[in-house]
Amino acid sequence: MQESKVSRRLKETTAAEVNEYIYRPRLEGFADGFVNLGNVNKAHIVMLAEQGLIRSEHAAALAKGVLDMEAAGPGVVTLDPSREDAYFNYEAHLIEQIGTDIGGRLHTGRSRNDILATLDRLRCREVLLNLIDALHQVRQTALSNALSYADVVMPGYTHLQPAQPITYGYYLSAVEQALERDCRRLTQTLDGMNQSPLGAAAFAGTPFGIDRARTAELLGFDGYLDNALDAVGSRDFILESLSHLSLLSVFWSRVAQDYFVWSTLEFSLIDFPDSVAATSSIMPQKKNPTVLEYLKGRTGHIVGLLMGASITIKGSNFSHTGDANREGTRGFWEAAEESLRCLKLLDLVLRTATPNAPLAARRASEDFSTATGLADLIVREADLSFREAHHVVGAVVRMAMDAGLRANQIDSAMVDVCAIEQLGHALKLSAESVRECLDPAANVQARSSAGGPALSSLLPSLTRAAARLTAERGLNQARRDRFAAAHDRLQAATRAQAGL
C-alpha cells in the first residue's frame, strides 16, 4: 500500500477527491505566494544560524538552496497535490536539491501553522498598502475636481427631493472626506496587524532557543505577537480589513447611486463620455451607465464575502483550524482584488463626470431649494422665530405651486400675503433682498459657516484636505520604503550565510 508523501503517521496515500477538490485548488496561488514563502524561509535560516541552532555549513547550504530557488522562480517547483500545500511542495524541492539531512533542518523550531499565519500577514500587508494607494488616487481626483467645480451650483437633495442649493465641487469634497475615513480605517488596521507570528510554531511555542524579534525585524514587522496561540489562531486582521472594505463598498455604491440618478434624462445634471457607457441590443437610443451598475452590484458581493468569512470563522475553535485560517480568509483576498478594481472604476467616474452647469443652475433657481434662504432672510430682517418664518415660507411655496410659478418668481408681495394669513401682518421685505436670497448662487455663498458650500468655507477646507492627503501619501510611501529596506537587510543576511 502506498504511503502518504508527507507523513509516516498516515499509512495511505491521499484520496483522489481530496487532492482534486482541496489540495489542488490551494496550489493555484503558489506562484503568488512564492516570494513571501522564500522570505519567511530566509529569515528563519538566518535566525537559526545566529542562534547556533544549526551548524554554519548547514545554514550556508540552506541559504544557498533558498536563494537558488528564488532565482529560478516558482516554475521550478513541481506541484503535487499529494503533498497538501505550498510549503510541503517548496520543502520537497529544496530537499531534492540539497538532501534530506540538510533540507529537513529548515523546519527546526517552527510549524506550518506559524508559517501560514506569517504569510497571511505579509500578504495582507501588501494588499492594504495597495488599497490605501488606490484610495489616495481617488481622493486626489475628487479634490482636483472639487476645486475645478467649486462654484458650479446645483440642487442638493435630501430624500431625493430638492433641498438646498450646493455646488458640484462641494459634493466632491464630501466624497473625499468620507474616503479619507476609509483610508484611516485601513491604515489603522495595517499598522496594528504588522506583528509577526513566526516562531509561535504549532500554537504552543518551541523548546528551541529561537529569536522571534530577529525574524520579525528581518521581515519588516514592528514586533511579534506575544502569545503563540493567539499568533496562529487569530485572523481578526482579515475580518477587520474585510469589514473596512464592506464599509467602503457601501459608500461607493451610494455615490454611484447619486450619479446613476443624476445621469438619467429626467435629471440630466451629469453626463459621462460614451467611453464609459454601454448601449442596448434592441433600443438604439440607449446609453446605459454600465460602470455605475457594476459598482453598485459588486457592493453586495463584497458585503456577502464579509458575512461568509464571519460565519465560517464563528464556528471554529480558537486555535489553528483549516476552516478558520484557510476557508475563513478566502473571501478577503477576493474582496481586496474586487475593491482595487472598483476603486479604479470609481476614479474613472469622478474623473470623467461632467456637470451640466447651466441646467443645474436653472433647476436650483426653480425647484424651491432656495426656500430655506427665504426663511433665513425673514428671521434676520423681520425678527421672527424660525418656526414662524418656516410657516410663512411654506405658505408662499404652496401659493406659488398652486399658481404654477417657479421659485425664482416669488416676490415680496406674495410673502406679505402669506405673512398676513399666517401672522396677521405684512413683513414688508424689500424686493431686492427677496430676489437675492432666492438666487441659488447667492444662497450658496451665504452658507459660509464651517463645513458649508460657500467658497469662503469650501476653499480652505479643500486646502486642508489636500495637505492631509499629501501627508498620508508620504507616510504610506515611508511604510513601503521601510519594508523594502527590511527586505534588503534580509537578502544581505541570507547571502552572508550562504557565503556569497
N, C-alpha and C positions, 0 to 999 in steps of 0.2 A: 504494500500500500504506500502511495506517495505521501510524504510528509509536508507540513507547512514550510514555506520558504523563509519564514521569519521567526519561528518559534519551535522549540522541541517539546514544548508543553502540548502543542496541537499536533496530533498524530495523523491528521488527514489534510489533504490539500483543500484550498478554499473552493467552495461550491461555485459553479459557473454563474449562477444567478447573482451571488454576492459580488463576484468580480464585475459582472456586467452592469449591475444596477447601483452598486455602492462605490466600489473602489475605482473602476474605470472613470466615472464622471469626476472623481476627486483629482485625477491626474491630468484633467484637461487644462487646469491652470498652472501646471508645473512650470512652464516657461516664464510665466508672470512672476512667480514667487522664487525663481531660481537664484536671483541676485541676493535677495534678503536671506534665503537659507544659507547661501555661501557666507554672507557676512556674519550670521549667527555662529556658524561653524568656526570662522576665523577668530572671532572674539573669544570663543571657548578654548580654542587651541592656545592662543596667546596667554590666556589666564592660567590654564593648566601648566604650561611651561614655566611661567613666572612663579607659580606657587610650588613648583617642584613636584607636581602630581604625575607628571610623565617625564621620561628622560629626554634630554635635549635632542638626541638623534631621532627619537620618535616624534617629537614636536616638529623637527625640521622636515621629516618625511610627510607628516600630516599637512603641514603648512604648504609645502610644495605641491602635494596632491590636490589640495583645495584650490590653490592658485592655478594649477594646470587645468582643472575642471572649469574654473571661471573663464580662462582664456579660450577654452574650446567651446563654451556655450552650452545651453541646456540640451541642444540636439544630440550631444554626445552620449547622453544617458538613455539607455534602453528602458522604456517604461513598461513595467509588468504589473498588472493589477493584482496579481497573486502576492505581491509584496505590500499590498494595502494602501500605501500612500507615498507622497513625495519624499519624505525623509528616508524611508527604508530603500527606495529606489536610488536616491542620492548616495546613501551609505554603501549600497551594494556595488555601485560603480566605483566608488573610492577604494573599497576593499579589493575589487578586481584589479585596480591599478597598483596598489601599494602593499597588498597582502592582508590576510585576516588579522594577524597579530597586531600590526601597527594600525591598520584601518579601524579595527574594533576598539581601539583605545580612545577614539574620538568621543565615545558616548560615556566616558567616565564622569560621574557626578552630575548627570542630568537625565532627563526623560523626554519622550516626545511631548508630554503634557506641557512642560515649560517652554519647549521649542515652539509648539503651536501657539501658545499664548504670546510669546515674543513676536512671532511672525505676524500675528493679528495686529499687535500694537504698531509694529513697523509699517505694515500696510495701511492701517487706519491713519497713521501719522501723515503719510504721503497723500492719501485721499483728502484729508482735511486741509492740508496745505493747498491742494489744487482747487478745492471748493471755495476756500477763502479768496484765493486769487481770482477765481471766476466771479465771485460776488463783488470784489473790488472793481472789476471791469464794468459790471452792470451799474454799479453805483456811480462810476465816473461818467458813463453815458447819461445817466439820469441827471447828474449835476450839470453837465455841459449843456444839455437841452433845457434844463430848468432856467439857466441863465439866458439862453437864447430866446426863450418864450416867456420870460418873466412878466411881460406886460401884455400878453395875449389873453384878453378877457374871454371868459366862457362861463356858462351856468355851472354852479356847483349843485350837487344833488344829495338829498337825504331821502330814503325810502324810494329812490329813483324818481323823485318829484323835484322840480326846480326849487332850490332852497335859497342860496345866496350866490352872488357873482364871485368867482375866484379867477385865477389865471391858470393857464396850462402849465406854466413854469412852477406855480405853487403846488399843483398836483404832483409834478415830478419830484419836487423837493420832498413831499410827504413820502413818496415811494422810496426815495433814497434813505430817508430817515428810518423807515421800517426795515429796510435791508441792512442798515447799519446794526440793528439789534440782532438780526440773523447772523451777521458776521461775529458779533460779540459772543453769542452763544457758542458758535463753532470754535472760536478762538479759546474760550474758557475751557471747553472740553479738550481741545488739543493740548493746552498747557497742563491740564490736570492729568491726562492719561499718559503723559510721556515719562512713565516709570517702568523699569524693567522687571519682567517676571523671571528672567533667565537665572538659573541656579535654584529655583524652587523645586526642581526635579518633579517627581510624580505629583506631590502635594504636601509632602512632609519633610522637605529638605533632604540633605545628604550628609553622610558621615565624613565625606572628603573635605579637606580644608580649602574650599573654593573661596574666591574673592568676588562676590556679586557686584560690589561697587566698581570693580575694574571692568567687568563685561558691560555693565551699564554705561560706563564712560566711553568705552570703545564703540558702542552702538548709538551714541548720541542721546541717551536717556539722561534725564535730570537726576535720577536716583533709582532705587529699586523698591519694589513692593515688599513691605516688611514681613507680612505673613504669607508663608508659602502656599497654604490652602487657598487664601483669597487670590493669590497671584495667578494660580492656574484655574480656579473655579469660577472667576468672575469675568463676565463680558459686559459689564454695565456701561462701559465706554461705547460699546457698539449700540446698545439701546439708546443711550443718551444722544449719540450722533444721529441715529435714525429718527429719534423724536424731533431733533432740531430740523432735519430735512423735511419731516412731515409738516412742521410749522411753516417752514419756508415755502413749501409747495402750496399749502393752503393760501398763503399770502399771494404768491404769483398768480394763483388761479383767480383771486379776487381782482387783481389788476387786469388780467386777461379778460375777465367778465366786463369790466368797465370799457375796455377797448372794443370788445365784442358788440356792446350796445351802441357805443359812440360811432362805430363804423357802419351801422345799418343806414339804409336810405332814409328811414324815418328820422334819425338823429343827424346824420351826416356831419358830425363835429370833427371826425378824424378820418383821414384817408391813408391807405397803405399803397406802396407801389405794387404793380402787378406781379413782381418777382416773389412776393411773399403770400400770394393768393392762389387759389385753385378755381376751377370752373365746374360746370355741370356737363354730364354726358348728353343731356336732353334739352336743358334750358340755356340757350346761348347768351343770355344777358347776365348770367350769374358770375359773381366774384366772391368766392367763399373764403372766410377767414381761417384757413387751414392751421396756421401756426397757433392761433388763439385756442382753437378747439383741441389741438394737441396738448397745449399747456394745461388746459382745464382737465382734460381726460387723464393725463398722467398723474395728477394730484391724487386721484382716487387710488391709483395703483400704488403710489408711494405710501399713502396712509395705510393701505392694506398690508403692505410689507411690514410696517411697524407693528400692526396688530398680530400678524403671523409670527414674527420674531418673539414678541412678548408672550404669546400663548405657548410657543414652543419651549421657551426658557422657563416659564412659570411652573411647568410640570416636572422639572428636573431637580435632582438633588444638588445641594450646594457643595459641589466638588467637580472634578473633571468628568464630563459625560459627553458622549457624542451628540446627543440631541441638543444640549445647551451650547456647546462650544464649536460644533460644526454646523448642524442644521439651523441652530438659532441665529447664527451670524450671516447666513447666506443672503438674506434679504437686504442687509445693509450694503453689500458690495453692488448689488443690482440697483438699489435706490441711489447710491452715490453716482454710478455711471449715468443713470437717468437724470439725476439732478444737474450734472455737468452739462448734459445735452440741453436740458430745459433752460439753464441759465444763459447759455449761448443764444438760444431762441428768444428768451426774454430781452436780452441785449439787442437782438435784431429788431424786435418790436419797438423798444424805446428809441432806437437809433433811426428807424425809418418812418415812424408815425408822424404825420404832418397835420397840424390843426387847421381846420377851415376857419381862419380868423374872422373874416367878415361875417359869415353866418353865425359863428359862435357869439360875436359881439351883439349882433341883432337879436339873437334868441335871448341873451341875457337882458336886453333892454325891453323885451316884450313879454317875457314869461312870468312876471311878478316876483322874480327872485330878488328884486331890489326893495321889496315891501318892508323888510326889516329896517332898511335905511330910512324909510319914511317914518317908521315908528320911533327910531332913534332921534330923528330931527324933532319930532313932536315933544319928546322928553326934554330935549335941550332947550328948545325955543318957547314951548308953551307951559313948561314947568308942570307937566303931568306925570303921574306914575307910569311906569312902563306898561302895567296891565291895562290902564285906561287907554294909553296910546295904542296898544295892541287891539283893543276892541274897535277903536276908531278906524284903524287901517284895515282891519278885517272887513268892516262895513264898506270901506272905499273899494277894496278889491272886489267884493261881491257886486257893488254897483257897476264897476267897470265891466265885469264879466257879463252881467245881465244886459249891458248896453253894447256888448260886442267890441269893447275897447281893449287896447293893449296897455301894459303897464306904463309905457312912455307917453300915453295920452292922458294920464291922470293929471289933474291940475288942482290948484289951491281951492277953487270954488267947490270941487267935489269933496275935498277934505272938510270944508266948512259945513256942507250939507250933512255929512255923516257925523261930524262933531256935534252939531245941534241935535241930531237924532239920538246920539249916544250920551251926550253930556249936558245938553240944554244950552250950549253956547258955541259960537264960532271960535276958531283958533287964529284966523287972520294971518296965516303964514304967507310969506312973500312968494310970488310966482317963481322967482329965480331960485330960491332955496329948495322949493319942491322939485323943480326941474333938475337941479344939481344932484339932490340925494337919490333921484330915480335914474341918474346916469350910471350905468354899470362900471365904467372906468373910474369915475369919481367915488362910487360906492366902495370899490376895491381899495383905492388909495386912502380912504378914510379909516380902513381897518388896519391901523398901524400898531396895535398892541403886540406884545411879544408873541411870535408864532403866527401872526396874521399875514395876509397876502399882499399888503402894501409893499411897494418897493423899499420903503424905508425900513421895513422889518425883514422882508424876504432876502434882500441882497446881503446884509450882514450874516443872516442865517446860512446862506449858501457859502459864504466865505469861511465861516467856522466849520461847516461840514467838509469843505474841500481840504482844510487844514487837518482835520481828523483823519480823513481818508489817506492823505499823504503820509501821515504818521503811521497809520495802520499798515500801509503798504511797505513802509520801511521796516517795521517790526516783523512782518511775515518774511521779507527777504532776509532779515537777520537770522530768523529761525532756519531758513534754508542754508544760509552760509554756515551756521553753527553745525548743522547736521552734515554738511559736506566736509567741514574741517574734521569732524569726528571720523568720517569715513576715510579721509586721507591718513589720519593717525592709525586707524585700524589697518589700512593697507600697508603702511610703513612697518608697523609692528609685525605683521604677518610675514612680510618679505624678510625682515630681520631674522625671524625664527627659521625661515626657510634657507637662510644663508645667502640671500640674493642681494 
